[in-house]
Amino acid sequence: MSHRFSWGRAGFRIYRRAVGGSLLSYHGDFDPLTGQTYGAARGTGGELTGSLSLTDTSGFWGNLRYEQIRGTNIADNHGFRLMGGYY
């Protein structure tokens, strides 16, 4: 699920997504020895994006993201990302 709001060259997005990387983190699994289910991690967060054109062929862009990661019988975690560049 994702909702995006845009204002010209800036935007904001809130989302909830499945965390990939392995079958356990994406889907989860059942351990028959303990009788518990593990995995199925989900990331919930927000993201700011923006860009500034200097000329027709050059400018700056940036992205800031924060998310909380939770799942079934796994440790809670969080992620923070800051990116930017020149084109």
LINSUL-V792562 format. One record per residue. N is the residue number from 1. RES is the residue in one letter. OMEGA is omega in degrees with one decimal (999 if undefined). Layout:
# LINSUL-V792562
n->N res->RES omega->OMEGA
n->N res->RES omega->OMEGA
This chain:
# LINSUL-V792562
n->1 res->M omega->-178.4
n->2 res->S omega->174.7
n->3 res->H omega->-177.9
n->4 res->R omega->176.9
n->5 res->F omega->-176.9
n->6 res->S omega->175.5
n->7 res->W omega->-178.4
n->8 res->G omega->-178.8
n->9 res->R omega->178.0
n->10 res->A omega->-180.0
n->11 res->G omega->178.1
n->12 res->F omega->-179.8
n->13 res->R omega->169.5
n->14 res->I omega->-172.5
n->15 res->Y omega->168.4
n->16 res->R omega->-174.7
n->17 res->R omega->172.2
n->18 res->A omega->177.7
n->19 res->V omega->-179.5
n->20 res->G omega->178.5
n->21 res->G omega->175.8
n->22 res->S omega->177.4
n->23 res->L omega->-179.8
n->24 res->L omega->-178.6
n->25 res->S omega->-176.8
n->26 res->Y omega->-172.1
n->27 res->H omega->-173.7
n->28 res->G omega->-179.2
n->29 res->D omega->-180.0
n->30 res->F omega->177.0
n->31 res->D omega->-176.5
n->32 res->P omega->179.7
n->33 res->L omega->-179.7
n->34 res->T omega->-177.5
n->35 res->G omega->-178.7
n->36 res->Q omega->174.7
n->37 res->T omega->-179.1
n->38 res->Y omega->170.4
n->39 res->G omega->-176.7
n->40 res->A omega->-177.5
n->41 res->A omega->179.0
n->42 res->R omega->175.7
n->43 res->G omega->177.7
n->44 res->T omega->-176.8
n->45 res->G omega->-179.5
n->46 res->G omega->-175.4
n->47 res->E omega->173.4
n->48 res->L omega->177.5
n->49 res->T omega->177.3
n->50 res->G omega->177.3
n->51 res->S omega->179.3
n->52 res->L omega->178.4
n->53 res->S omega->176.1
n->54 res->L omega->175.5
n->55 res->T omega->177.2
n->56 res->D omega->-174.4
n->57 res->T omega->-179.7
n->58 res->S omega->179.4
n->59 res->G omega->-179.9
n->60 res->F omega->174.7
n->61 res->W omega->178.8
n->62 res->G omega->-177.9
n->63 res->N omega->177.3
n->64 res->L omega->-176.4
n->65 res->R omega->171.7
n->66 res->Y omega->176.4
n->67 res->E omega->171.8
n->68 res->Q omega->-179.1
n->69 res->I omega->179.8
n->70 res->R omega->177.7
n->71 res->G omega->-178.9
n->72 res->T omega->178.8
n->73 res->N omega->173.6
n->74 res->I omega->179.8
n->75 res->A omega->173.7
n->76 res->D omega->-177.6
n->77 res->N omega->175.5
n->78 res->H omega->179.3
n->79 res->G omega->178.8
n->80 res->F omega->-179.8
n->81 res->R omega->175.6
n->82 res->L omega->-178.9
n->83 res->M omega->175.8
n->84 res->G omega->-179.2
n->85 res->G omega->179.5
n->86 res->Y omega->177.6
n->87 res->Y omega->999
